[in-house]
Amino acid sequence: MVPRTSKTVLDNGIRVLTCHMPCTRSVTLGVWVNVGARDETPAENGLSHFIEHMIFKGTTHRSAFQIASEFDAIGGQSNAFTTMEHTCYHAQVLDTHVSTMVDIFTDIFLHSTFDPEELEKERPVILQEISMMEDQPDEFVHFLLENDFWGNTPLGRSITGTAENVRSFDASDIQLFFKRHYHPDRIVISAAGNIEHDHLVDLIAPSFNAIPSGLPSSPRCAPPINSGFNVYNKPIEQVHVCIGTKGLSLTDPRRYALSLLNTLLGGNMSSRLFQDIREKRGLAYSVYSFISSYIDTGMFGAYAAVHPDHLHESIELIIRGMQRFKTHRPDADALINAKEYTTSGLLMANESTENNMFRIAQNEINFKRQIPLKETIDRIETVSEDDILQLADSLFQSDSLALTLLGPVTHDDISQDIPGWL
């Protein structure tokens, strides 16, 4: 059974979407704001993420403890996240507690105080979050690659912001940023589960309609990419390798071929990188490829964590694995398996209220329409071996490859090998 999706636009422009899943007992609600780290100036870097933390820290009607305890009292699971382009506040509750969940979200969006005392309590938490990322090299190397690849642009900055910025923000900075960006044309409210669309609209409209319109959103500009290699010496056991190259935007029609290329290169246990680097040679425990796509640009890449003695061989295998797709069509059976792996994942995800809440919101924000699951699967099925070959030839160019290394290695250790790899 295909879940029914409905949409209503409130008087002030806020879009409300629901995905009706009557066989479930839960409802997942998300309030999405189309603003993220790439919408910040250098001096504002980290404000979107700071607001994500602060919005649960008290309103004119509820303290931070009351917000937390009221969610706990109904067995709700609430959370939030910030990306380069979005901020999302979401929660999952039983269908009998939807009105309470909406009431809490309404309160935090309309009446958050961003209290200076709460801000001082939360500031060290965010500073710890920044430090924690730097202590996790498998995550930190991805940030370093993004900085190397996108340079001194919003996409090259950290979502959490710099420690210097976080120490400097005060309540007025947060309030000003919130008022400037959290306005109706950027807000999408999505819900999936055992909920009727009209009922949710009746709960949301009276309060969310009161949010005033704001200034038009500033346009986002796709930055140029940087190639080359960068080394960050750190006295740890492994060298963490990240290789990035040109990718595709979220709306590029070739995104279906890119998803399959990702699966074939390093997206599962039968992929080329997993088999060549881990299974056949035992060079790495963790190795995979990944996609980072934005509304107007993107990056495709691969990661591995290896012993320093295996660094050269591993880098060469990753780049050789990429370049092979430029000259050899993928095996027909491997492509069939990649399609089945991808479509199976989509169909299983469709059984989750959380995944459906994400899907309908992202479709609305990125495409301004709902893309039926069948349409997505049909597009995946039409991808040919030649499509993969042509896409790889377009993306895997030596002048767009960026190599980032983090670990016990120096620039001189690999500089003589770079021309041969690229």
N, C-alpha and C positions, 0 to 999 in steps of 0.2 A: 504494500500500500504506500503510495507517494504522499507524504505529509502536505497538507494544504497551507499555502502561504498567502497572507493577506497584508495589505498596506493601507495606512491612513496618514494623511499629512495634516498636522494641526494648523490652526489659524496662523500661527507665527512661523510656520515652516518646518518644525520638528517632524521627522518621519518616524512612524511607529509601525513595526513589522512583527508579525507572529507566524510561527510554524506550528500548526495544530497537530499534536501527536496524542490522540485519545487513549492509546494503549499504555501510556506511562502514568505514573502517579506524581511525577515531579515537574517543576517548571524552572527553567533557567532564564534569567533576565540579564540583559546587558545594556548599559548606557554607554554609547560610544561617542567620543568627541574626535572629530577629524583634525587633530592637532597633536604634534609630537616633537621630538627633539630637532627635526630638520626645520621646524618653524621658529626656532629660537635664534636670536643673535648670539655672538660669542659671550657677551656679558650675561645673557639669559640662560645659557646652557645649563640644563639641570632643573629648570623651573617646572616643566611639564611633569617630570618625575616627582619633584617635591610636592606638587599639588596632589598627585596620586596618593601620596602618603598622608597629606594633611586633611584631605576631604573627609576622612573617617574620624577626625580628631575633635569633633564637637560642633554643635550647632547652637542656635539660640534656644532650641527646645530640648536638646539631648547632649549629655557629656559624652566623651569618647568611650567611657565605660558603659554608659547606657546603650550606645550604638552596638557595641560588642555583645553585651548581655542580651539585648533584644533579639539579635540574630541567633545567639546560642539557644535562647528560650524556645525558638521555633525549629531548632535543629538545622538552621540554615548554614550554608557554606558560602562565605563572601570573600572576594579577592579583587585585585585590580592589577593592571599592567600598563606600561608605557612602551611604545615602540618609536621608531623614527617618524611615523606618520599618524599614529593614533594613540589615544588614551582610552582604556576601557575599564569600567567598573561593573562587576558582575556578581551574581549570587544565584544559588540553587536552593529551592525550598520545596516542600510538598505542596500540591495544588491547593490545599486548604489554607495555606499561609501566604498566598500571593498578595493579598491586600496589605498585610503587615510589611512585606518586602518592599512593595511600591511606596508605602508611606515613609519608610526609612530612606529610600533613595531620593524621594521627593524632598525630604528634609535636608539631606546633605547637599543636594544641588542648589536648593533655593536659600538655605539658611546657614551654611557653614560660616563660622566666625574667623577661621584661621587665627586662632588665639595665639598671641606672642609667647605665652608660657608653654603651650603645647608645641609650638614651633621649636623652642629651645630644647624640649625633650626629644623631639624627633630628629633634630639636626645630627646628633652623634650617631643615631641609628643609620642614617643615610651615609655618613662618613665611613661607618663600619662596612656598609654594603659596597662602597667603592673599594675599600681595602680588601674585602673578601674576594672581589673579582680579580684583583691583582695577585692574590694568593692562589688562584686556581688557573694554572697556566693553560689548561685545555680550553678555557673560556677567554682568558686574557689575550691569547694569540689571535683570536678572531677580531677583537677590538683593534689590535695592532695592525692586522691586515687591512681592516676597513679604513684606518687612519692613513696607512701607506697608499691604499688604492684610490681613495677619494680625496686625500690631501686635506688642506685647511678649508674645508667646506662643512656645512651642517651634517652631511652623511659621514664625514670623517671624524665627527666628535662622539663622545660618550653620551649615552642616553641618561646616565645618572649624573652627568655633569662633572666638573672638576671639583676637587676638595676646596680650592680657593673660592670658587663661586658659591658652593654650598655653605661655607662659613660666612659669606657676606650677605646672603639673602635675608630680608626681614619680612614681616607680615605685609607691609605695603607693596613690596615687590610681587608677592604671591597674589594678593588681591587684585592688583592692576593687571597682571597677566591673565588671571581667571576672567575678569570682566571683559578683557579685550578679545579673548579667544573662545570662551564658552558661550557662544550665542547660537540661536536656533538653526541657521543654515549649516552648522557643523555638527549638529547633534542627531544621532540615530538611536532609537530605542528598539531593541529586538528581544523577542522572547520565543522560546520553544518548549513544548511540552503539552500537558493537559490543561490548556487554557483557551478560552474563546476570545477571538480578536476584539469584538465589541466590548467585552467586559474589561479587557486591559485598557482600551482607549478611554472608557468611562472612568477608570481609576486614575489615569495619567493626565488626561486633558485639562481638568480644572486647574491644576497647579502648574504643570509644565508650560501651559499656554501663557503664563505670566512672565516667562523669561523674555526680556526685550530683545529686539533685533540689534545687531551690531554692525560694525564696518565690514565690508567685503573682505574675504580672505586674501592674503597676499599670495601671489603666484609662486609656485615652487619651480626652481630651475635645476635641470639635470646638470650636475658638474662633470667636467672632463675626468678621465681616469688616468692614473699614473702606473706605468710599468716599472720593471726593475726589481731589485731585491734589497731587503733590509734585514739586519741581524741585531737581535737584542740579547746580549749575553746575560745569563742568569745562572747561578750555581745550583742547578737542580739535576736530577738523574737523567731525564730524557730531553731530547730536542723536539719541540713541538713545531710542526711544519704546516703552514697554510699557503696554498697557492690559489690566487684569484685571477679571473679573466673576465672578459665582457660577458654580461648576462642579458636578460630580457626584462622588460617592464611587466607589471602585473597584467596588463591588458593586451600584450603582444599576441597576435594569433598563433605564433609559434610556441606558445607556452606549453601546449600539450606535448609537442615533440621534446621540449626541454625537460619536462617531467620524466619522460621515458628515458632520455639520455642520462639524466641523473641516476635513475634506477639502474641502468645498464653499467654505468661507470662505477658508482660506489654507493648505491642506495639500499642494497640488501646483501645477504650473505653469499649469494651466487654472483654478485657483481664482479667486474674485472679487477678493481683495486683490492677488494676483500680477498679474492682468490689468489691474486698474484703476490700481494704483500704479506697477508697474514697466513693463509692456508698453505700455499706452496713453499714460502720461504721463511715464515715465522718471524718477520721483521718487526711487526707491530701488533699490539693487542687492539688498539683503536685506530681504524682507518675508514674514511667515508668521504663522499662528495656531498655538496650542499648547494642550495639556491637561495640567494638573497634578492628579492624583487621588490621594487617600489613602483609608484604610480607612473613614473616616467623614465626609469632606468633600472639597472640591475647588475648583479655580479654572480658568476658561477664559480665554484671553487672546490677544493679538496683539502682534507686534513689528515695528518697522521702524527702519532707520537712514537719516536723511535730512539734506540740507543745511539749515541754519537758515532759509534763504529759503523752503523748501518745507514747513516744520514745520506751519503752520496747515492747509494744504490736505491734508496727509497724515493728520493726526489726524481731520479731518472725514471723509475718505474711509473710514478704518477704522471709525469709529463709525457712519457711514451704512451701510457694508457690513454691520455687525452688525444694525442696526435694520431693514434691508430684509427680513431673514429673519423678522422678527416680523409683517410685513404681507403678504409675498408668498411663496407656496409656491415651493420650488425648481423649476426647470425639470425636467420629467420625464426628459429625456435626460441632463441633468447629474447627476441622482440615480442613474440607471442606471450612468453612468460612474464615479461615486464608489464605488458598491458593487463594481464590477469592480476598480477600483484597490485597494480595501481587501482584498477577498478574494484577489486575486492576490498582494498582499504577504504575507498570512497563509500561503498555500500555498507560496510560495517560501521563507519563513522556516522552514517545517516541514521543509525539507531540510537544515537546519543543526543539528549536534549542540549547539552553544552555545544557539541559540534554543530548542530543545526542553528543554534543561536549565533554562533560565529559566522556560519556560512551565509545566512540571509543578510546579516549586517554588512559583511564584506562585499557581497554582491551589490548591495545598494550603494555603498560608498564608492566602490571602484567602477561599477558598470551602469549604475542607475537603473538596473533591472534585475530580476531574479533569473538566474541561469538554471534551468531544470537539470537535475542530475543526469537524466537520460541524454540531454544535449552534450554534457561534458563527457560522458562515457562514449557516445557516438564519435565525438571529435578525437578522443584517444584512439579508438579503434581504426580511424582512417589514417593515422600516422604511418607512413611507409618507411622502409629502410633508406630510401633516397632522402626522405625528409630529415632523418637523423644525420646522414652523411653531409648534407648541405648545411644543416645547422652547425654541426661541429666545425666544418670548414670556415664558417662565418665567425664563430666565437673563438676558436683556439688559434689565435695569432700571436706570434712571438712579441710583437710590439704592444700587446695588451696584457701580457702575463706579469703578475706581481708575485714575488716570493717573499714570505715573511717567516723568519726563524726565531724561536725563543728557547733559550737553554744554554748548555755549556758548549758554545761554539762562537767563533769569531768570524769577522768578515773575510779575513785572509784564508780561513779554512776552506772556503768554497768558491772564492772569486774566480779562480782559474778555470772552474768547471762550468760557469754560467753560460758562456757562449755555446758550448756543446749541447747543453740541455735545451736552450731556447732555439 
